[in-house]
Amino acid sequence: MFKRWFTRDPASPPADIWRKARQQTPLLAALTPTEADRLAERAWQFLRTKRLTRHAELSNAPFEDAERLAIAGQACLLTLGWSDAEHREAFANVHEIVILPESFTREVEEMDEFGVVHEGVDERVGETSYQGPVVIAYADLIESGDFIGFNVLIHELAHKLDMGNSMDIDGFPPLPRSLSAKRWHAVFSSVWEDLNACLEKGLTPPIDDYAASHPGECFAVCCEYFFTAPDHLVNAYPALYELLCDYFNQAPLGRIKTA
């Protein structure tokens, strides 16, 4: 169906399909009419230029048009506040989203503080690389889309933003001219130190402790909270919420009040 619609109206998706995508995705349903219209065009263009691939084991159920559009909408939510040129540049390294049935494992090697390399198996619900596909587990994708502080798609695409100026994630994405690197470093360093201090004291951190595993994961987890639990993030780390408001040029706290 999408090829037919692309030919008929290349500027925006059919209104009924976009309405259904928003209805089944609270993050999208909470947008203002202006935001929703802008995101509809971005998501439609995303589907025209990026690949969405489902594993063969998921082929027994149809890949509904509204489901595709909801996925594209959540992806483009990250860049909604940026110009069209900034949006295209930010996602220049996004080529394909691959959806697997369940979580998957990877063999990993990690070096400890003494220089000793440890081998192990890591279970993941998502992963990506500099020019590689965004791989996510369907079981976790269907749990995303609401204001619950978790969104595997936003997490992995935040890594793509992070790698906009580097081939590896480091928690330091390209910044707009209006945002200083000094402020970014100061705010995230404070969050990082607080997370690790909580863990050292045996306390539960105010956000998912996975954020304390690596600076790049800290950025991605904080992006998840910014879009899907902004009330929690602003209470835990108000300076971080304001920083991300300036970075994304969005204020999602107002959306959760209308959700």
C-alpha positions as YAML, in Angstrom:
chain: A
units: angstrom
residues:
- id: 1
  name: MET
  ca: [0.00, 0.00, 0.00]
- id: 2
  name: PHE
  ca: [2.75, 2.45, 0.85]
- id: 3
  name: LYS
  ca: [4.14, 2.55, -2.69]
- id: 4
  name: ARG
  ca: [0.69, 3.50, -3.93]
- id: 5
  name: TRP
  ca: [0.33, 6.25, -1.37]
- id: 6
  name: PHE
  ca: [3.85, 7.53, -2.00]
- id: 7
  name: THR
  ca: [2.95, 8.04, -5.65]
- id: 8
  name: ARG
  ca: [-0.33, 9.72, -4.88]
- id: 9
  name: ASP
  ca: [0.83, 12.11, -2.16]
- id: 10
  name: PRO
  ca: [4.59, 12.37, -1.55]
- id: 11
  name: ALA
  ca: [4.34, 15.21, 0.96]
- id: 12
  name: SER
  ca: [2.46, 13.61, 3.86]
- id: 13
  name: PRO
  ca: [0.84, 10.30, 4.86]
- id: 14
  name: PRO
  ca: [-2.85, 9.52, 4.43]
- id: 15
  name: ALA
  ca: [-4.73, 11.20, 7.27]
- id: 16
  name: ASP
  ca: [-6.48, 8.02, 8.41]
- id: 17
  name: ILE
  ca: [-3.25, 6.04, 8.67]
- id: 18
  name: TRP
  ca: [-1.46, 8.82, 10.56]
- id: 19
  name: ARG
  ca: [-4.47, 9.17, 12.88]
- id: 20
  name: LYS
  ca: [-4.34, 5.44, 13.65]
- id: 21
  name: ALA
  ca: [-0.58, 5.56, 14.22]
- id: 22
  name: ARG
  ca: [-1.03, 8.38, 16.73]
- id: 23
  name: GLN
  ca: [-3.95, 6.70, 18.48]
- id: 24
  name: GLN
  ca: [-1.90, 3.58, 19.17]
- id: 25
  name: THR
  ca: [1.20, 5.54, 20.28]
- id: 26
  name: PRO
  ca: [0.70, 7.86, 23.29]
- id: 27
  name: LEU
  ca: [3.99, 9.69, 22.60]
- id: 28
  name: LEU
  ca: [2.58, 10.78, 19.25]
- id: 29
  name: ALA
  ca: [-0.99, 11.32, 20.44]
- id: 30
  name: ALA
  ca: [0.23, 13.92, 22.97]
- id: 31
  name: LEU
  ca: [1.71, 16.21, 20.30]
- id: 32
  name: THR
  ca: [0.09, 19.54, 19.47]
- id: 33
  name: PRO
  ca: [-1.60, 19.78, 16.06]
- id: 34
  name: THR
  ca: [1.34, 21.80, 14.72]
- id: 35
  name: GLU
  ca: [3.87, 19.28, 16.04]
- id: 36
  name: ALA
  ca: [1.83, 16.37, 14.70]
- id: 37
  name: ASP
  ca: [1.62, 17.86, 11.21]
- id: 38
  name: ARG
  ca: [5.35, 18.51, 11.14]
- id: 39
  name: LEU
  ca: [6.15, 15.03, 12.42]
- id: 40
  name: ALA
  ca: [3.80, 13.42, 9.89]
- id: 41
  name: GLU
  ca: [5.85, 14.85, 7.02]
- id: 42
  name: ARG
  ca: [9.15, 13.82, 8.66]
- id: 43
  name: ALA
  ca: [7.92, 10.28, 9.36]
- id: 44
  name: TRP
  ca: [6.54, 9.93, 5.84]
- id: 45
  name: GLN
  ca: [9.87, 10.99, 4.35]
- id: 46
  name: PHE
  ca: [11.68, 8.63, 6.74]
- id: 47
  name: LEU
  ca: [9.71, 5.69, 5.33]
- id: 48
  name: ARG
  ca: [10.57, 6.77, 1.80]
- id: 49
  name: THR
  ca: [14.31, 6.89, 2.44]
- id: 50
  name: LYS
  ca: [15.00, 4.28, 5.17]
- id: 51
  name: ARG
  ca: [14.31, 0.55, 5.27]
- id: 52
  name: LEU
  ca: [12.15, -1.15, 7.88]
- id: 53
  name: THR
  ca: [12.89, -4.88, 7.91]
- id: 54
  name: ARG
  ca: [11.15, -7.50, 10.04]
- id: 55
  name: HIS
  ca: [12.62, -10.93, 10.76]
- id: 56
  name: ALA
  ca: [11.03, -13.82, 8.88]
- id: 57
  name: GLU
  ca: [9.60, -15.19, 12.14]
- id: 58
  name: LEU
  ca: [7.42, -12.09, 12.35]
- id: 59
  name: SER
  ca: [6.04, -12.44, 8.84]
- id: 60
  name: ASN
  ca: [3.02, -14.44, 10.00]
- id: 61
  name: ALA
  ca: [1.43, -11.14, 11.08]
- id: 62
  name: PRO
  ca: [0.95, -8.32, 8.55]
- id: 63
  name: PHE
  ca: [3.19, -5.27, 8.91]
- id: 64
  name: GLU
  ca: [0.42, -2.69, 9.12]
- id: 65
  name: ASP
  ca: [0.88, 0.72, 7.54]
- id: 66
  name: ALA
  ca: [0.00, 2.46, 10.82]
- id: 67
  name: GLU
  ca: [2.62, 0.37, 12.64]
- id: 68
  name: ARG
  ca: [5.29, 1.42, 10.16]
- id: 69
  name: LEU
  ca: [4.29, 5.03, 10.51]
- id: 70
  name: ALA
  ca: [4.28, 4.82, 14.32]
- id: 71
  name: ILE
  ca: [7.85, 3.48, 14.24]
- id: 72
  name: ALA
  ca: [8.96, 6.23, 11.88]
- id: 73
  name: GLY
  ca: [7.15, 8.81, 14.01]
- id: 74
  name: GLN
  ca: [8.96, 7.76, 17.18]
- id: 75
  name: ALA
  ca: [12.27, 7.85, 15.32]
- id: 76
  name: CYS
  ca: [11.69, 11.33, 13.97]
- id: 77
  name: LEU
  ca: [10.44, 12.58, 17.32]
- id: 78
  name: LEU
  ca: [14.08, 13.09, 18.30]
- id: 79
  name: THR
  ca: [14.66, 15.64, 15.54]
- id: 80
  name: LEU
  ca: [11.22, 17.24, 15.54]
- id: 81
  name: GLY
  ca: [12.57, 20.53, 16.91]
- id: 82
  name: TRP
  ca: [15.34, 20.81, 14.33]
- id: 83
  name: SER
  ca: [15.26, 22.22, 10.82]
- id: 84
  name: ASP
  ca: [14.78, 19.92, 7.84]
- id: 85
  name: ALA
  ca: [18.48, 20.20, 6.99]
- id: 86
  name: GLU
  ca: [19.50, 19.38, 10.57]
- id: 87
  name: HIS
  ca: [17.09, 16.44, 10.61]
- id: 88
  name: ARG
  ca: [18.53, 14.98, 7.40]
- id: 89
  name: GLU
  ca: [22.11, 15.42, 8.61]
- id: 90
  name: ALA
  ca: [21.36, 13.89, 12.01]
- id: 91
  name: PHE
  ca: [19.94, 10.74, 10.41]
- id: 92
  name: ALA
  ca: [22.43, 10.51, 7.54]
- id: 93
  name: ASN
  ca: [23.94, 7.44, 9.22]
- id: 94
  name: VAL
  ca: [20.54, 5.74, 9.64]
- id: 95
  name: HIS
  ca: [19.86, 3.39, 6.74]
- id: 96
  name: GLU
  ca: [17.77, 0.54, 8.11]
- id: 97
  name: ILE
  ca: [15.81, -0.54, 11.16]
- id: 98
  name: VAL
  ca: [15.82, -4.31, 11.64]
- id: 99
  name: ILE
  ca: [13.20, -5.81, 13.95]
- id: 100
  name: LEU
  ca: [13.96, -9.19, 15.56]
- id: 101
  name: PRO
  ca: [11.38, -11.31, 17.42]
- id: 102
  name: GLU
  ca: [13.16, -11.33, 20.78]
- id: 103
  name: SER
  ca: [16.27, -10.11, 22.56]
- id: 104
  name: PHE
  ca: [19.54, -11.43, 21.17]
- id: 105
  name: THR
  ca: [23.05, -12.19, 22.40]
- id: 106
  name: ARG
  ca: [26.49, -10.98, 21.42]
- id: 107
  name: GLU
  ca: [29.93, -12.21, 22.47]
- id: 108
  name: VAL
  ca: [31.79, -9.30, 24.05]
- id: 109
  name: GLU
  ca: [35.27, -8.56, 25.36]
- id: 110
  name: GLU
  ca: [35.79, -6.01, 28.12]
- id: 111
  name: MET
  ca: [38.97, -4.78, 29.74]
- id: 112
  name: ASP
  ca: [38.91, -4.12, 33.47]
- id: 113
  name: GLU
  ca: [40.79, -1.43, 35.37]
- id: 114
  name: PHE
  ca: [43.82, -3.71, 35.64]
- id: 115
  name: GLY
  ca: [44.05, -4.26, 31.89]
- id: 116
  name: VAL
  ca: [42.67, -7.80, 32.02]
- id: 117
  name: VAL
  ca: [40.34, -8.72, 29.14]
- id: 118
  name: HIS
  ca: [37.21, -10.63, 30.08]
- id: 119
  name: GLU
  ca: [35.06, -12.49, 27.57]
- id: 120
  name: GLY
  ca: [31.34, -13.01, 27.99]
- id: 121
  name: VAL
  ca: [27.90, -13.10, 26.41]
- id: 122
  name: ASP
  ca: [25.75, -9.99, 26.47]
- id: 123
  name: GLU
  ca: [21.96, -10.12, 26.05]
- id: 124
  name: ARG
  ca: [20.58, -7.12, 24.20]
- id: 125
  name: VAL
  ca: [17.22, -5.66, 23.17]
- id: 126
  name: GLY
  ca: [18.83, -3.24, 20.72]
- id: 127
  name: GLU
  ca: [22.11, -2.29, 19.13]
- id: 128
  name: THR
  ca: [23.59, -0.17, 16.37]
- id: 129
  name: SER
  ca: [26.90, 1.01, 14.97]
- id: 130
  name: TYR
  ca: [28.25, 3.96, 13.01]
- id: 131
  name: GLN
  ca: [26.90, 2.97, 9.59]
- id: 132
  name: GLY
  ca: [25.19, -0.26, 10.60]
- id: 133
  name: PRO
  ca: [21.47, -0.91, 10.96]
- id: 134
  name: VAL
  ca: [19.48, -0.14, 14.06]
- id: 135
  name: VAL
  ca: [18.54, -3.57, 15.43]
- id: 136
  name: ILE
  ca: [15.73, -3.83, 17.97]
- id: 137
  name: ALA
  ca: [13.71, -6.62, 19.56]
- id: 138
  name: TYR
  ca: [10.02, -6.63, 18.64]
- id: 139
  name: ALA
  ca: [9.03, -7.66, 22.15]
- id: 140
  name: ASP
  ca: [10.59, -4.45, 23.47]
- id: 141
  name: LEU
  ca: [9.44, -2.30, 20.57]
- id: 142
  name: ILE
  ca: [5.80, -3.03, 21.37]
- id: 143
  name: GLU
  ca: [6.45, -1.97, 24.98]
- id: 144
  name: SER
  ca: [7.77, 1.37, 23.73]
- id: 145
  name: GLY
  ca: [5.67, 4.31, 22.63]
- id: 146
  name: ASP
  ca: [4.16, 5.32, 25.98]
- id: 147
  name: PHE
  ca: [5.25, 7.63, 28.82]
- id: 148
  name: ILE
  ca: [6.99, 4.90, 30.83]
- id: 149
  name: GLY
  ca: [10.65, 5.95, 30.79]
- id: 150
  name: PHE
  ca: [11.57, 3.25, 28.28]
- id: 151
  name: ASN
  ca: [11.81, 3.33, 24.49]
- id: 152
  name: VAL
  ca: [14.25, 1.02, 22.72]
- id: 153
  name: LEU
  ca: [13.93, 2.89, 19.42]
- id: 154
  name: ILE
  ca: [14.70, 6.30, 20.93]
- id: 155
  name: HIS
  ca: [17.61, 4.75, 22.81]
- id: 156
  name: GLU
  ca: [19.26, 3.29, 19.72]
- id: 157
  name: LEU
  ca: [18.63, 6.37, 17.58]
- id: 158
  name: ALA
  ca: [20.15, 8.51, 20.33]
- id: 159
  name: HIS
  ca: [23.31, 6.46, 19.73]
- id: 160
  name: LYS
  ca: [23.09, 7.42, 16.06]
- id: 161
  name: LEU
  ca: [22.92, 11.10, 17.03]
- id: 162
  name: ASP
  ca: [25.87, 10.53, 19.35]
- id: 163
  name: MET
  ca: [27.91, 9.11, 16.48]
- id: 164
  name: GLY
  ca: [27.29, 12.17, 14.32]
- id: 165
  name: ASN
  ca: [30.81, 13.39, 15.07]
- id: 166
  name: SER
  ca: [32.52, 10.10, 15.94]
- id: 167
  name: MET
  ca: [32.43, 6.44, 14.93]
- id: 168
  name: ASP
  ca: [31.86, 5.46, 18.57]
- id: 169
  name: ILE
  ca: [29.37, 6.50, 21.21]
- id: 170
  name: ASP
  ca: [30.84, 8.81, 23.84]
- id: 171
  name: GLY
  ca: [27.88, 10.82, 25.11]
- id: 172
  name: PHE
  ca: [29.02, 13.91, 23.22]
- id: 173
  name: PRO
  ca: [26.98, 14.42, 20.01]
- id: 174
  name: PRO
  ca: [27.35, 17.38, 17.63]
- id: 175
  name: LEU
  ca: [25.97, 20.43, 19.43]
- id: 176
  name: PRO
  ca: [24.14, 23.45, 18.05]
- id: 177
  name: ARG
  ca: [26.07, 26.72, 18.16]
- id: 178
  name: SER
  ca: [23.77, 27.98, 20.90]
- id: 179
  name: LEU
  ca: [24.88, 25.18, 23.24]
- id: 180
  name: SER
  ca: [28.39, 25.23, 24.68]
- id: 181
  name: ALA
  ca: [30.48, 22.10, 25.09]
- id: 182
  name: LYS
  ca: [31.44, 23.37, 28.55]
- id: 183
  name: ARG
  ca: [27.82, 23.38, 29.73]
- id: 184
  name: TRP
  ca: [27.16, 19.96, 28.18]
- id: 185
  name: HIS
  ca: [30.18, 18.44, 29.87]
- id: 186
  name: ALA
  ca: [29.40, 20.03, 33.24]
- id: 187
  name: VAL
  ca: [25.78, 18.86, 33.35]
- id: 188
  name: PHE
  ca: [26.41, 15.32, 32.16]
- id: 189
  name: SER
  ca: [29.46, 14.96, 34.41]
- id: 190
  name: SER
  ca: [27.31, 15.92, 37.39]
- id: 191
  name: VAL
  ca: [24.68, 13.33, 36.44]
- id: 192
  name: TRP
  ca: [27.34, 10.68, 35.83]
- id: 193
  name: GLU
  ca: [28.96, 11.32, 39.22]
- id: 194
  name: ASP
  ca: [25.63, 11.19, 41.01]
- id: 195
  name: LEU
  ca: [24.63, 7.91, 39.35]
- id: 196
  name: ASN
  ca: [27.90, 6.25, 40.26]
- id: 197
  name: ALA
  ca: [27.83, 7.67, 43.79]
- id: 198
  name: CYS
  ca: [24.41, 6.09, 44.30]
- id: 199
  name: LEU
  ca: [25.65, 2.71, 43.11]
- id: 200
  name: GLU
  ca: [28.76, 2.88, 45.29]
- id: 201
  name: LYS
  ca: [26.54, 3.54, 48.33]
- id: 202
  name: GLY
  ca: [24.18, 0.72, 47.44]
- id: 203
  name: LEU
  ca: [21.36, 3.14, 46.63]
- id: 204
  name: THR
  ca: [18.94, 3.00, 43.72]
- id: 205
  name: PRO
  ca: [19.78, 5.77, 41.23]
- id: 206
  name: PRO
  ca: [16.96, 8.14, 40.22]
- id: 207
  name: ILE
  ca: [17.09, 6.81, 36.64]
- id: 208
  name: ASP
  ca: [17.92, 3.40, 35.15]
- id: 209
  name: ASP
  ca: [21.34, 2.36, 36.44]
- id: 210
  name: TYR
  ca: [22.32, 1.28, 32.90]
- id: 211
  name: ALA
  ca: [23.07, 4.99, 32.43]
- id: 212
  name: ALA
  ca: [26.05, 4.55, 34.75]
- id: 213
  name: SER
  ca: [27.64, 1.83, 32.60]
- id: 214
  name: HIS
  ca: [29.12, 4.13, 29.92]
- id: 215
  name: PRO
  ca: [28.90, 7.85, 29.00]
- id: 216
  name: GLY
  ca: [27.27, 6.92, 25.69]
- id: 217
  name: GLU
  ca: [24.64, 4.85, 27.47]
- id: 218
  name: CYS
  ca: [24.10, 7.70, 29.90]
- id: 219
  name: PHE
  ca: [23.18, 10.00, 27.01]
- id: 220
  name: ALA
  ca: [20.88, 7.41, 25.40]
- id: 221
  name: VAL
  ca: [19.08, 6.55, 28.64]
- id: 222
  name: CYS
  ca: [18.62, 10.24, 29.44]
- id: 223
  name: CYS
  ca: [17.12, 10.75, 25.98]
- id: 224
  name: GLU
  ca: [14.63, 7.97, 26.74]
- id: 225
  name: TYR
  ca: [13.59, 9.70, 29.97]
- id: 226
  name: PHE
  ca: [13.48, 13.12, 28.30]
- id: 227
  name: PHE
  ca: [10.86, 11.99, 25.78]
- id: 228
  name: THR
  ca: [9.03, 9.28, 27.72]
- id: 229
  name: ALA
  ca: [9.28, 10.35, 31.38]
- id: 230
  name: PRO
  ca: [10.13, 14.08, 31.35]
- id: 231
  name: ASP
  ca: [8.40, 14.64, 34.68]
- id: 232
  name: HIS
  ca: [10.67, 12.07, 36.30]
- id: 233
  name: LEU
  ca: [13.79, 13.51, 34.66]
- id: 234
  name: VAL
  ca: [13.06, 17.11, 35.63]
- id: 235
  name: ASN
  ca: [12.55, 16.03, 39.24]
- id: 236
  name: ALA
  ca: [15.73, 13.96, 39.29]
- id: 237
  name: TYR
  ca: [18.02, 16.22, 37.25]
- id: 238
  name: PRO
  ca: [16.42, 19.59, 36.41]
- id: 239
  name: ALA
  ca: [19.61, 21.01, 34.87]
- id: 240
  name: LEU
  ca: [19.81, 18.00, 32.56]
- id: 241
  name: TYR
  ca: [16.18, 18.39, 31.50]
- id: 242
  name: GLU
  ca: [16.80, 22.05, 30.62]
- id: 243
  name: LEU
  ca: [19.97, 21.11, 28.73]
- id: 244
  name: LEU
  ca: [18.13, 18.54, 26.64]
- id: 245
  name: CYS
  ca: [15.29, 21.02, 26.02]
- id: 246
  name: ASP
  ca: [17.87, 23.35, 24.50]
- id: 247
  name: TYR
  ca: [19.57, 20.54, 22.60]
- id: 248
  name: PHE
  ca: [16.42, 19.03, 21.08]
- id: 249
  name: ASN
  ca: [14.58, 22.37, 20.90]
- id: 250
  name: GLN
  ca: [11.58, 20.67, 22.49]
- id: 251
  name: ALA
  ca: [9.80, 20.71, 25.87]
- id: 252
  name: PRO
  ca: [8.09, 17.32, 26.28]
- id: 253
  name: LEU
  ca: [7.02, 18.01, 29.87]
- id: 254
  name: GLY
  ca: [4.04, 19.89, 28.48]
- id: 255
  name: ARG
  ca: [3.01, 16.83, 26.45]
- id: 256
  name: ILE
  ca: [2.82, 14.48, 29.39]
- id: 257
  name: LYS
  ca: [0.39, 16.85, 31.10]
- id: 258
  name: THR
  ca: [-2.03, 16.39, 28.21]
- id: 259
  name: ALA
  ca: [-1.44, 12.66, 27.67]
...
